[in-house]
Amino acid sequence: MGEPVAARAPEPRAGVRRMKEYHPPVAGRDGLRLDFNENTLACSPRVLEVLQKITAADLTRYPERGTVEAIVADALGVAPVEVLLTNGVDEAIHALCQAFLDRGDAMLLPVPTYSMYEVYSSAAEAQIDAVPAVRGFRFPLDAMLRAIHARTRLIAIANPNSPTGATVARDAIVKVAERAPQAVVLLDEAYYHFFGETVLDLIGKVPNLVVARTFSKAYGMAGLRLGVLVAAEETMQWLRRVISPYSVNQLALACLPAALQDHAYLDWYVAEVKSARAELAQTLTEFGLEHWPSEANFILTRIGSEHRAFVQAMRSHGVLTRDRSADPGCDGLVRITVGTREQMQQAKAAIERSLKEIGWRA
């Protein structure tokens, strides 16, 4: 037989070629992690106790999430048939796009917002209808209502929003849902615990509403990849059809009940972050840095043309931050995750040194 003829690798479908790529800067994350909005300290000690009891035999079984979904449903005050555990909220977004978006459909987004909405919707070959935030990153309700059309099939609203920390009023969410009965309206409540307001009670009452939560932020289990979708049973049947039955791993399922039971630890961490958030806002004000009100575990601040130099200087002082200049309307802006009050004292010192090093002036 002769040598194989050199050939090009097969091409993916057109929708994949047009996808927007997402490259999280996760490499070399040594230092105080104020860049990804994670829990900056630890998960509940009860979670570690569960992990220590995992046996080799436990790892040989395929995961079964039904029992744990019932526990989550009880914790959230909804019916088990309305709950679907996912491999992080990213899988939840992907499942919604797979279930409800077709080529030529449209996804409506207020921007700036979480990047993965656009990534997964573009993979489904959907049109992206982006509506810029109102001055001060406020939710653009009137423009959102005007942007809804017959092909709008999915609307994603993060509340609080990332990277801004801004929130959306309950009546505005209902107005959007009512204006677009043909569309699924996703309320991404990843940062709910730092805000305290939810629309979970509207599940079933507003038939096209879906709520997502994560266990990566306040619960401190980002490495276990756990999210949850809550939707009316009529909607959930389609989501269960498109999602892998084994996408949530055995370790995550084993740990989740323990995390949910430890109310004291969760309440302590959330209170700590809220206090530290107020202190960080005061620090930024003292340094003359413009910033915006946030109900999440981060604050967005304006550094200006030296944003890259600032992020690098902070890294050199052992504190990681996130440059958000590539987001719509965010040129020169940097997002700083909020940790504990002690950690934010370290961050304050790094901010002061970094601003001096880059020659920043208010």
Buried (B, 14 or more C-beta within 10 A) or exposed (E): EEEEEEEEEEEEEEEEEEBEEEEEEEEEEEBBBBBBBBBBEEBBEBBEEBBEEEEEEEEEEEBEBEEBBBBBBEBBEBBBBBBBBBBBBBBBBBBBBBBBBEEEBBBBBBBBBBBBBBBBBBBBBBBBBBBEBBEEBBBBBEEBBEBBEEBBBBBBBBBBBBBBBBBBEBEBBBBBBEBBEEBBBBBBBBBBBBBEEBBBEBBBEBBBBBBBBBBBBBBBBBEBBBBBBBBBEEBBEBBEEEBEEEBBBBBBBBBBBBBBBBEEBBEEBBEBBBBBBEBBBEBBEEBEBBBBBBBBBBBBBBBBEBBBBBBBBBBEBEBBBBBBBEBBEBEBBBBBBBBBBEBBEBBBBBBBBBBEBBEBEE
